């Protein structure tokens, strides 16, 4: 998306809200073993799978890219 796009701020906010939800509401474990679930609105429920970990990490990495 071009930097001048009027939708840029909307997409940035969307990405940041999703990453915040993953980190604040759908995380379990401790500092050494963090798990993410499938329902980002929380709370975390097992099992944490490769798919849930991957999608949560995608959201977190996207947030780093736009922050």
Secondary structure, 3 states (H helix, E strand, C coil): CCCCCCCHHHHHHHHHHHHHHHHHHCEEEECCEEEECCCCCCCCCCCCCHHHHHHHHHHHHHHHHHC
